[in-house]
C-alpha cells in the first residue's frame, strides 16, 4: 500500500515540534493548527465536526472535509509590538 500525496506535498513530520494527537485537541471552539500529515490548516470544533474558515466568506465556516486531522498544536502567539 502506498502513502497518498496531497498536491505533491511531502509528509509533515508530526514527531517533531509540538504536534499532539487530535484526540487531545480542545472541542470548545478554540481555533488550533491541525494537520492530516500533508496539509496544515487553522480549524476549530463546531457542532460536532472540525471546521475551517471559508476564504471567500470570512463570516462562514465550512467542514474541513479534505482530510481528517490527525495532529494539532495551539496557535502561536502573535509577535510582540503588533
C-alpha positions in Angstrom: 0.0 0.0 0.0 1.4 3.4 -1.0 1.1 6.6 1.1 -1.0 9.1 -0.8 0.5 12.5 -1.6 -1.7 15.6 -1.5 -0.9 18.3 -4.0 2.7 17.0 -4.2 3.4 18.0 -0.6 5.9 15.9 1.3 4.6 14.3 4.6 4.7 16.5 7.7 6.8 15.1 10.5 4.4 15.1 13.4 7.1 13.6 15.7 8.8 17.0 15.8 7.8 20.3 17.3 4.6 20.5 19.4 2.3 18.2 17.4 -0.2 16.3 19.6 -2.7 13.6 18.8 -6.0 15.1 17.6 -7.8 13.2 20.4 -6.4 15.7 22.9 -7.5 18.8 20.9 -9.9 21.2 22.5 -13.5 20.9 21.4 -14.8 24.2 22.8 -14.5 26.3 19.7 -10.8 27.3 20.2 -9.0 27.7 16.9 -6.0 25.4 16.5 -3.5 24.4 13.9 -4.2 20.9 12.6 -2.6 18.6 10.1 -3.6 15.4 8.3 0.0 14.6 7.7 0.3 16.6 4.5 -1.5 19.9 5.0 -1.8 22.4 7.9 -4.9 24.4 8.5 -6.4 26.6 11.2 -9.5 24.8 12.3 -12.0 24.6 15.3 -14.6 22.2 16.6 -18.2 23.3 15.9 -21.4 21.4 16.1 -19.6 18.0 16.3 -17.2 18.5 13.3 -13.9 20.2 12.5 -14.5 23.4 10.5 -12.2 25.7 8.6 -12.8 29.3 7.7 -14.1 29.8 4.2 -11.7 32.2 2.5 -14.3 33.6 0.2 -16.7 34.4 3.1 -14.9 35.4 6.4 -18.2 35.0 8.3 -18.8 31.4 7.2 -17.1 28.3 8.4 -17.3 25.1 6.5 -16.4 21.5 7.3 -12.8 20.6 6.8 -13.7 17.7 4.6 -10.5 17.5 2.6 -8.9 15.0 5.1 -9.4 14.0 8.7 -7.0 15.8 11.0 -4.6 13.6 12.9 -2.5 16.0 14.9 -2.8 19.5 16.3 -1.0 22.3 18.2 -2.0 25.6 19.7 -1.8 28.7 17.5 1.4 30.6 18.0 1.3 33.9 19.9 1.5 37.0 17.7 4.8 38.8 17.5 5.4 41.5 20.2 4.6 45.0 19.2 1.8 44.0 16.8 
